[in-house]
Amino acid sequence: MKICICCSLTFTQEVLDLAEKLEALGHELLLPNSVMNRAIEKPDFDPIKSKIATNAVNNHIDKIKACDAVLICNYTKKGIENYIGANTFIEIAAAHYNGKPIFALNPLPDQAYINDELQSFDIKVINGNLEEIK
């Protein structure tokens, strides 16, 4: 299955580790450009300039359109368990709009400003079990 990963840039290492596991299970992955750029980060890496230079939002939505399913990699960030940030939320909405199955690695967060929307997008929580992605 071709899976598009959606995540916060903060989770770069976790996503790269997860990508290896998914590939070992036979999946093809589409990673965010920002994750790939961060993986080869230079001392002067600027995430905003990187997002602008790679047209990150549009580019990732194109990846969502080209995939079979989306996996939200939601880990703890800023003291929020299972964090979903602004870009990831946009990507979830794009996946929903394009009729893609949406999986969340961990339970959905308690982020009051997006709780209702997340609940309405029919996201399947897999609780870290990658075998659930089918």
Secondary structure as UniProt FT lines:
FT   STRAND          2..7
FT   HELIX           9..11
FT   HELIX           12..24
FT   TURN            25..26
FT   STRAND          28..30
FT   HELIX           33..39
FT   TURN            43..44
FT   HELIX           47..53
FT   TURN            54..55
FT   HELIX           56..66
FT   STRAND          69..73
FT   TURN            78..79
FT   TURN            81..82
FT   HELIX           86..97
FT   TURN            98..99
FT   STRAND          102..104
FT   TURN            112..114
FT   HELIX           115..120
FT   STRAND          123..125
FT   TURN            127..128
FT   HELIX           130..132
//
